[in-house]
């Protein structure tokens, strides 16, 4: 199978291309230099020239706080909504499968019940979530052969993420304040890429939620485990004696430009129902990730 992957320079796009090649699929990775998704003509030209069987659309504006800036909002919508619509239109014309990566931010993040993949109670809290939802709607309205996969708390080798931020802070501070009232589950792009390729090899279309297994935690819990595992690998600067992790509420932490969901719990039961293998436990994913990077 020939698969075009957008956003190849990002954490997920990079890992998806690696996974496709590992399975002897023909992977065509593109980023803005090869295909500007906001340019309808460019999208059409590249998709017609490469003629893939499927597209895995990882490219997105993901800087959540910057998306709230007045001078950025149109750009964010152009990338996340219009860019996705451009891809969906050409996929429809060429009868190609499309897998679109979305986010729990399409919901309002309230309550404690895990969000189900087929839930339509959309109420995004911020520009990022709203524009990703507009992308979802473009895909579902235009296509029959689509996967919409919502993910949360993503980390991978090829880019910035929460783990790297915490490790850097831990090196230079003896105290770190981390919110303990936003709840979700981390998602390792290496593991996610395997599942996305599993999906694109099938015709089990629809909405899915994917994170690693292992239950729901707070960012505070995640940070404590990051430092515990880093210390166990011999990095003593992350021991409780060197850096103290202090739990705080979102209100105590201070406002960010974009409102964040308190409830990022995603119900992943549909994966098993459809015969897909869930991702490993997030602690196992974290251990493999930490061993793969320079701390």
C-alpha positions in Angstrom: 0.0 0.0 0.0 1.1 3.5 -0.8 0.4 6.0 2.0 1.0 9.8 2.1 1.7 11.2 5.5 1.4 14.9 6.2 3.4 16.6 9.0 6.4 14.3 8.6 8.6 16.7 10.5 6.4 16.4 13.6 6.5 13.9 16.4 3.8 11.7 15.0 4.3 12.0 11.3 7.9 11.0 11.7 7.0 7.8 13.6 4.1 6.9 11.2 6.5 7.0 8.2 9.0 4.8 10.1 6.2 2.3 10.9 4.9 2.2 7.3 8.4 1.5 6.0 8.9 -1.2 8.7 5.9 -3.0 7.2 7.1 -2.6 3.6 4.4 -0.1 2.7 5.5 2.8 0.4 5.5 5.9 2.6 5.5 9.4 1.1 6.2 11.9 3.9 5.4 15.6 3.2 5.6 18.8 5.2 4.9 22.4 4.3 7.9 22.5 1.9 6.5 19.6 -0.2 2.8 20.3 0.2 1.3 23.4 1.8 -2.1 22.0 2.9 -3.6 25.5 2.9 -3.0 25.7 -0.9 -5.8 23.7 -2.6 -3.9 23.5 -5.9 -0.7 22.3 -4.2 -2.7 19.6 -2.3 -4.4 18.4 -5.5 -1.1 18.4 -7.5 0.8 16.4 -4.9 -2.0 13.9 -4.2 -2.5 13.3 -7.9 1.2 13.0 -8.7 1.9 10.6 -5.8 -1.5 8.8 -6.1 -1.5 7.2 -2.7 -4.1 4.5 -1.6 -4.5 6.4 1.7 -3.6 9.6 3.5 -2.7 9.8 7.2 -3.1 13.5 8.1 -0.9 14.4 11.0 -0.1 18.1 10.1 -1.7 20.7 12.3 -1.3 23.9 14.1 -0.7 22.6 17.7 0.6 25.7 19.6 -2.5 25.9 21.7 -1.8 29.2 23.5 -0.4 31.0 20.4 -3.6 30.1 18.6 -5.5 32.5 20.9 -3.6 35.5 19.6 -5.8 37.7 17.4 -3.2 37.9 14.6 -2.9 34.1 14.6 -6.5 32.9 14.6 -7.0 33.1 10.8 -3.8 31.2 10.2 -4.8 28.5 12.7 -8.2 28.1 11.0 -6.5 28.0 7.6 -4.2 25.1 8.7 -6.5 23.0 10.9 -9.9 23.6 9.1 -9.3 24.7 5.5 -6.2 22.6 5.1 -8.0 19.5 6.2 -10.9 20.3 4.0 -8.5 20.6 1.0 -7.2 17.2 1.7 -10.6 15.7 2.2 -11.9 17.1 -1.1 -9.1 15.6 -3.1 -9.3 12.3 -1.2 -13.0 12.2 -2.1 -12.3 12.9 -5.8 -9.6 10.2 -5.9 -11.4 7.7 -3.7 -8.6 7.6 -1.2 -8.9 6.6 2.5 -8.2 9.4 4.9 -7.1 9.1 8.6 -7.4 12.4 10.4 -5.7 13.0 13.8 -7.9 15.0 16.1 -8.0 15.8 19.8 -10.0 15.6 23.1 -10.1 19.4 22.9 -13.2 19.2 20.7 -15.1 18.6 24.0 -15.6 21.0 26.9 -13.4 19.0 29.3 -15.9 19.0 32.1 -17.1 16.2 34.4 -15.3 12.9 35.1 -16.9 10.5 32.6 -14.5 9.4 29.8 -15.5 10.8 26.4 -16.8 8.2 24.0 -15.6 8.3 20.4 -19.1 8.7 18.9 -20.1 11.4 21.3 -21.3 14.5 19.4 -21.6 16.9 22.4 -18.9 19.1 21.0 -18.0 22.3 22.9 -14.4 23.3 22.4 -12.9 25.6 25.0 -10.3 27.3 22.7 -9.4 28.2 19.1 -7.2 25.1 18.7 -10.1 22.8 19.7 -12.6 24.7 17.5 -10.5 24.5 14.4 -9.7 20.8 14.9 -13.4 20.2 15.2 -14.0 22.1 12.0 -11.4 19.8 10.4 -13.3 16.8 11.8 -16.6 18.0 10.3 -15.0 18.6 6.9 -13.8 15.0 6.9 -17.0 13.4 8.1 -19.2 15.5 5.8 -17.2 14.9 2.6 -16.0 11.3 2.9 -17.3 7.8 3.6 -13.9 6.2 3.8 -12.4 8.0 6.9 -11.0 7.4 10.3 -11.1 10.3 12.8 -8.7 9.4 15.7 -8.7 11.6 18.8 -5.6 11.6 20.9 -4.3 13.4 24.0 -1.1 14.2 25.9 1.2 13.3 23.1 4.9 12.7 23.4 7.5 11.4 20.9 11.2 11.6 20.1 10.9 14.0 17.2 9.9 17.3 18.9 9.0 19.2 22.0 6.7 17.7 24.6 5.7 17.7 28.3 8.3 15.2 29.3 11.2 17.1 27.8 9.9 20.3 29.4 9.7 18.7 32.9 13.2 17.1 32.5 14.6 20.5 31.6 12.8 22.2 34.5 14.0 19.5 36.9 17.6 20.2 36.0 17.4 23.8 36.9 14.9 24.1 39.7 14.6 22.7 43.2 10.8 23.0 43.1 8.3 22.6 40.3 4.6 23.4 40.5 2.4 21.1 38.3 -1.4 21.0 38.0 -3.2 18.1 39.6 -6.8 18.7 38.5 -6.4 18.1 34.7 -6.8 14.4 34.1 -6.0 12.2 31.1 -3.6 9.6 29.8 -0.3 10.1 27.9 0.1 8.9 24.3 3.5 7.8 22.9 3.7 8.4 19.2 5.8 5.3 18.6 3.0 3.2 19.9 0.3 5.3 18.3 2.0 5.0 14.9 1.7 1.2 15.1 -2.1 1.4 15.7 -2.7 4.0 13.0 -1.0 1.7 10.4 -3.1 -1.2 11.7 -6.2 1.0 11.1 -5.2 2.2 7.6 -4.7 -1.5 6.6 -8.5 -2.1 7.3 -11.8 -0.6 6.2 -13.1 -0.3 9.8 -13.9 3.3 9.3 -15.3 5.7 12.0 -14.4 7.6 15.1 -11.8 6.3 17.6 -10.1 7.4 20.8 -6.5 6.4 21.4 -4.1 6.9 24.3 -1.8 4.5 26.0 -3.4 2.1 28.5 -2.8 2.2 32.3 -5.6 4.4 33.6 -6.1 8.1 34.1 -3.7 10.4 35.8 -3.0 14.1 36.4 -0.1 16.1 35.0 1.3 16.0 38.6 1.2 12.2 38.7 2.9 12.1 35.3 5.7 14.4 36.4 6.3 12.3 39.5 6.6 9.2 37.4 8.9 10.9 34.9 11.3 11.9 37.7 11.0 8.5 39.4 12.0 6.7 36.2 14.7 9.2 35.4 16.2 8.7 38.8 16.1 4.9 38.4 18.1 5.3 35.2 20.9 7.0 37.3 19.9 10.7 37.0 20.1 11.7 40.6 19.1 15.3 39.8 15.5 14.1 39.6 15.4 12.5 43.0 13.0 13.9 45.7 16.0 15.3 47.5 17.0 17.4 44.5 13.7 18.6 43.1 10.3 18.7 44.8 7.1 18.4 42.7 4.3 20.5 44.2 0.7 19.7 43.2 -1.4 22.8 42.5 -4.8 23.5 41.0 -5.2 25.1 37.5 -6.5 28.2 39.3 -3.4 28.3 41.6 -1.0 27.7 38.7 -2.3 30.8 36.9 -4.2 31.4 33.7 -2.9 30.5 30.3 -4.1 32.1 27.1 -6.1 29.1 26.1 -8.5 27.4 28.5 -7.5 23.7 29.1 -9.8 20.8 29.7 -10.0 19.3 33.2 -11.3 16.0 31.8 -9.2 14.6 29.0 -10.3 11.0 29.8 -10.9 9.1 26.5 -12.9 5.9 26.3 -10.9 3.5 24.2 -13.2 0.4 24.4 -14.2 0.7 20.7 -10.6 -0.3 19.7 -11.0 -3.8 21.2 -14.6 -4.0 19.9 -13.3 -3.4 16.3 -10.4 -5.9 16.7 -7.6 -3.5 17.2 -4.8 -4.0 19.7 -4.7 -1.2 22.3 -1.5 0.6 23.1 0.8 -0.6 26.0 0.7 0.9 29.5 1.8 4.5 29.6 4.5 3.7 32.3 6.0 1.2 30.0 5.8 3.7 27.1 7.5 6.3 29.3 10.3 3.9 30.2 11.0 3.1 26.6 10.9 6.8 25.6 13.3 7.8 28.4 15.8 5.1 27.3 15.6 6.4 23.7 16.5 10.1 24.4 19.4 12.0 25.9 18.3 13.2 29.3 
